[in-house]
Amino acid sequence: MPDMFSPKDVRREPTDIEMVQEVTLQQLSDWLLRLFGALPEHLLQHFRDLEALKNGLSPIFNEMRDGDSLWLCQSRFRAPLWGHEGVALVRDNRPIVYILMMNH
């Protein structure tokens, strides 16, 4: 499977995001399906298949340790048609790795 997210969408120790909600991998999958539900089925399957999703999020899961968590995040500064949303690996209440999933 090709990389799910571009390396330019992966950021380390971001300071411009706010954590919105802690999620499990299944909850992240559900969120992505709601967000991108209009995509063709062959693309949505990568979000439904939790192993494929975990592999696609390897920049996060490769660094995950006991006690770390996944969080939905958004840009700290937002305006109409400006901002972003994504998922972060959070350790000690700090985002360590952030993957931007949608620009507004």
C-alpha positions in Angstrom: 0.0 0.0 0.0 1.4 3.5 -0.8 1.9 5.9 2.0 -1.4 7.0 3.4 -0.2 10.5 4.3 2.5 12.6 2.7 5.7 13.2 4.8 5.0 16.9 4.6 1.8 16.3 6.6 3.8 14.8 9.5 5.1 17.2 12.0 7.1 16.7 15.2 6.3 18.5 18.4 3.8 21.0 16.9 3.0 24.1 18.8 0.2 25.4 16.7 -2.4 22.8 17.5 -4.9 22.2 20.3 -6.0 18.7 21.4 -9.7 18.2 21.0 -10.6 14.6 22.0 -8.7 11.5 23.0 -9.6 8.6 20.6 -9.1 4.9 20.1 -8.0 3.6 16.7 -11.7 2.6 16.0 -12.9 6.0 16.9 -10.3 7.6 14.6 -11.5 5.3 11.8 -15.1 6.4 12.4 -14.1 10.0 12.4 -12.2 9.6 9.1 -15.1 7.8 7.5 -17.4 10.7 8.5 -14.9 13.3 7.3 -14.1 11.6 3.9 -17.3 9.6 3.4 -17.8 10.9 -0.2 -14.5 9.2 -1.4 -14.7 6.1 -3.5 -15.0 2.8 -1.6 -11.6 1.5 -2.5 -10.1 4.5 -0.7 -12.4 4.3 2.3 -11.4 0.7 2.8 -8.0 1.9 4.1 -9.9 3.8 6.9 -12.2 0.8 7.7 -9.3 -1.8 7.9 -7.8 -1.0 11.3 -4.5 -2.7 10.5 -4.2 -0.7 7.2 -5.0 2.4 9.1 -2.4 1.6 11.8 0.2 1.0 9.1 -0.8 4.3 7.4 -0.2 6.0 10.7 3.2 4.5 11.2 4.9 7.8 12.0 2.7 7.8 15.1 2.6 4.1 16.0 6.3 3.6 15.5 6.9 6.0 18.3 4.1 5.0 20.6 5.0 3.9 24.1 3.0 2.7 27.1 0.9 5.6 28.5 0.8 7.4 25.1 -2.6 8.2 23.5 -4.1 9.3 20.2 -5.9 12.6 20.0 -8.0 14.4 17.4 -6.5 17.9 17.1 -7.1 21.1 15.2 -5.2 24.2 14.4 -5.1 26.6 17.3 -6.0 29.5 15.0 -9.0 29.1 12.7 -11.1 31.2 10.5 -13.5 30.5 7.6 -11.6 28.4 5.1 -8.4 28.5 7.2 -7.2 25.9 9.6 -6.5 22.1 9.7 -7.4 19.0 11.6 -5.6 15.8 12.2 -4.4 13.2 14.8 -1.5 13.4 17.2 0.5 11.0 19.4 0.3 12.6 22.8 2.8 11.9 25.6 2.6 13.6 29.0 -0.1 15.9 27.7 2.1 17.1 24.8 1.6 16.4 21.1 4.8 14.5 20.0 3.9 13.6 16.4 1.0 15.2 14.4 -0.4 14.1 11.1 -2.4 16.8 9.3 -5.4 15.1 7.6 -7.5 18.0 6.4 -6.9 21.6 5.5 -9.8 24.0 5.5 
